[in-house]
Amino acid sequence: MKKNILVGQSGGPTAVINASLYGVIQEGLSHPDEIGAVYGMINGIEGFLSGHTINLSAELSKEDLELLRLTPAAYLGSCRYKLPENMDASVYPLLFEKFKAMNIGAVFYIGGNDSMDTADKLSRYAAMAKEDIVFIGVPKTIDNDLPVTDHTPGYGSAARYVASTVREIVLDASVYQQPAVTIIELMGRHAGWVTAASALARKFPGDNPLLIYLPESDFDMEAFLNDIEGALKKSTAVVVCVSEGIHDASGRLVCEYSTEAQVDTFGHKMLTGCGKLLESYVRGRFGVKVRSVELNVNQRCSSLISSLTDINEASEAGRFAVRAALEGVTAKMITFEREEGADYSIRFGLTDVSNVCNKEKTFPPHWITGNHNDIGPEFTAYASAHPGAATAYSGGRTSKISVPQRAGAFAMIRFPTYESCTLCPRMCRIDRSRKTGYCGCTDQLKAARAALHKWEEPCLSGPEWARGGSGTVFFSGCTLKCCFCQNYPISSEQFGKELTSNELADIFLRLEDQGAYNINLVTPTQFLPSILPALDQVRSRLSIPIVYNCGGYERPEIVEYLKDYVDIWLPDLKYHDSALSARLSNCGNYFEAASRAIYQMILQTGAPVFEEHAPEEPSQPSFLLMKKGVILRHMVLPGHRDDSIALMEWVSRELPKGQYLLSLLSQYTPFYHSCDHPDINRRITSYEYQKVVDAALSLGLTEGFIQEKSSAKEEYTPPFDLKGL
């Protein structure tokens, strides 16, 4: 007989706890022969006891589910309710009566140490009472302190938030000449994993934060003040990161030096205030400017820069839990097991929930260096893993699942270099200082044109009569090999002029001076190690957005790294069918890579943002220019409208509504090696193009651009004459 399943969330919220909930719901819905309905506890086990539940199968639409995956905090609400140790307590038969009344066959509890305590007690009671209900814990905690598992969902996004925010504070602290100390207080009662992530904010040896203190080491006030004195001799700006739970050798919390801490329902001390107290000590000893910053709850579930890997791993953990339950697994928690090798790879596993509940995995003491005031390279290696694939439990078997990721589950990435190039999904790992990669490029930056361009979408180039245009830089080389490439002299024949990063920076400034509405980087991926230094030079002087114009064939983690550089993404989405992309662009994994990259682009930018541009002449009207967002381009190919329609169906189904513009192009003109492929060696017909347009409109894809058929002309391809270089 079919059974229903029940899922709850407990403990503090995170950026990805709802992704695990999404995974449980989605996997539950995919087994209609075995699972009836998916129910949710409102406010965890405490709310369930009060009769507060929701039928998630009925209440959430497909679109709601996709949004849930990216929504921070806890959709079902949370609680901090501790079940009694005594299995004879009346609450247990009451709970199981409620389970039976709802025909529950499996219960999934998403949370941390204390939540696993709940799963453990329910499992033990079920075994004692011979109740046929399985209980599985799905890990969640930014603290990363659950034993057995390599890491926990939520930590990756929290680590990224900490690293990014601390970096911003470091930059803020560095602008003045006067000596100053900034103390940043971060979460962590007994485990310093969150605070350790602040080390990832460093850009070079000796960079801030200069001092980091974790609760795994005894804190000595006098030693701390000596550390500050030494740091002030090295730098006028000293940034210090401390865990809220730092304590002295006697076990007394530093935050208790001024006042007694309160305790929560589990008996844990509610910590706050050590940063402020240290501020007063430093000011009293040195008389310098001191400020303390408490990141507080922002660390838990800020989603603006959440880790895509974290999201995916969290959702897959939820799916894994349901599949395990269907196999009869009970009294277990899902674990992440990191596999050996240079590439980041995890395998989902299972451990007895009793191995986890009420236990903590502290930060390894041998990773703490210096005078107990710094973090060693072992943590950086742990947190800066490389992309790979994860394996998931599936009915006693293993199956490969793609996991788009940025630096493993964590915050930072070792940005690829030319020496072992992994800039694009082909991952050549070629030393481009010695030979060319698949893109045809060496380590020497090369471009073919830099000028105002009038043939982009109107929100980028402005209307035809406007004086300005998109400040477009065409780079040489390409990671794709499209047989119909209209830019083939630069993409395949490597025409162009060699430039330095400094020269490119000057080009960006000249384009703005000429009236460019944006800086448009066309096919830049293969030269990013040279382009980013140029952007770093001029970002503070540019008042116009940066557009990343690419073929869509990008790595999600590279896209994620570019979040602080790119304002507008302008990717192609060329193919849905892998055989077609292999034949026409020599890229069988095009859709897999492009779909993941585009999803990350949308995740980063959010809904399109426009700004009204004032009239350039009194007789002219004002017009709108895009400042931030994604424009998704698709060029309809002759003879392949079915593939285009399949793409439109995917876009409508999988991408969040209102978060992008769609640009359907009719400009296909046979170029280059099109003659080798008779099916595309012609212009597209009006009938073919209109069929795709009609399909897009019927699917609700009404926000964007439709191109006039007259655009299919060779003169729309700019001359590659080194103009502007």
Secondary structure, DSSP 8 states (H G I E B T S, - for coil): --EEEEEEE-SS--SSHHHHHHHHHHHHHT-TTTEEEEEEETTHHHHHHTT-EEEHHHH--HHHHHHHHT--S-TT--------S-TTSTHHHHHHHHHHHTTEEEEEEEESHHHHHHHHHHHHHHHHHT---EEEEEE--TT---SSSS--TTHHHHHHHHHHHHHHHHHHHTT-SS-EEEEEEE--SS--HHHHGGGGG-SSTT-S--EEE-TTS---HHHHHHHHHHHHHH-SEEEEEEETT-B-TTS-BGGGGTS--EE-TTS-EE---HHHHHHHHHHHHH--EEEEEE-TTHHHH--TT--HHHHHHHHHHHHHHHHHHHTT--SEEEEEEE-SSSS--EEEEEEEGGGTTT------GGGEETTTTEE-HHHHHHHS----EEEEEETTEEEEEE---SSTTSS------GGG--SSTT-----TTTS--TTS--SS-EEEEEEEE--S-HHHH--TT-S-EEEEEEES--S---TT-TTHHHHTS---EE--HHHHHHHHHHHHHTTEEEEEEES-GGGHHHHHHHHHHHTTT--S-EEEEE-S---HHHHHHGGGT-SEEEEB---S-HHHHHHHHS-TTHHHHHHHHHHHHHHHH-S-EEEEE--SSTTS--EEEEEEEEEEEEE--TT-HHHHHHHHHHHHHHS-TTS-EEEEE------TTGGG-GGGSS---HHHHHHHHHHHHHTT--SEEE--GGG--GGGS---S-TT-
